[in-house]
């Protein structure tokens, strides 16, 4: 199963975007965080998230899988964002959410197995099955699986992600910017996300690809922590916490000078930048 984040498409796409929901809407309870015209900020209006009985990740880790060739400094900058994110006020907002085993905790997201730099060239069209195969490639290299880890796959500008007929930046049918999901393999519940190159107008908020990528990592990581198996925290319309605040208010530069988005807080019954 997977859950899609679609980022705002250019405003020129707005009419078509609202008229035709993305195919991913029919696959899970949630919706894509649309490319700018597709976004539905506010999710279920003012309604809070509800708990649906599934697990959250109490002490999360994020392994980054960089597949292909990226500009100088890019991968280090994204790692630097991850290395501090789990201990920021921007992450702390989700510590209010819990399951039967307790609340989500602030955490060092970089405390898991090593990141992976795969020097091979990904295909132009990276389907969901291919993303999952790349995660399994990492695990089959001898890296221990961890149930609390989110495996985040990054692809360069020469490739795009596809989900059905919908694609990310660089594809023929721009509908989303990134997504997270989970799949079962050998009795393991593997959480993952695809982080396509964010260098197109439909996925840009800062006019800077690295900051835009921070924003998507922020969104997908928090959703994967609060709703890893798509059966934990979402609202009456199926929108997860970050969906409800996607693009409105506008993403912002926050802790450490990195890019973030607002997060839904049940405690505040609205979108907040941080929780001290």
Secondary structure, DSSP 8 states (H G I E B T S, - for coil): -EEEE-----GGGHHHHHHS--GGGGTSSS----SGGG--TTSSTT---EE-S----SS-EEEEEEES---TTHHHHHHHHHHHHTTSHHHHGGGG-EETTEE-----TT-SS--EEE-S---SEE-HHHHHHHHHHHHHTT----TTEEEEEEE-TT-EEEETTEE-TTSSSB--SEEEEEEEETTEEEEEEEE----SGGG-SSS-HHHHHHHHHHHHHHHHHHSTTSSSEE-TTS--TTGGGSSSS--EE-GGG-EE--EEETTTTEEES---
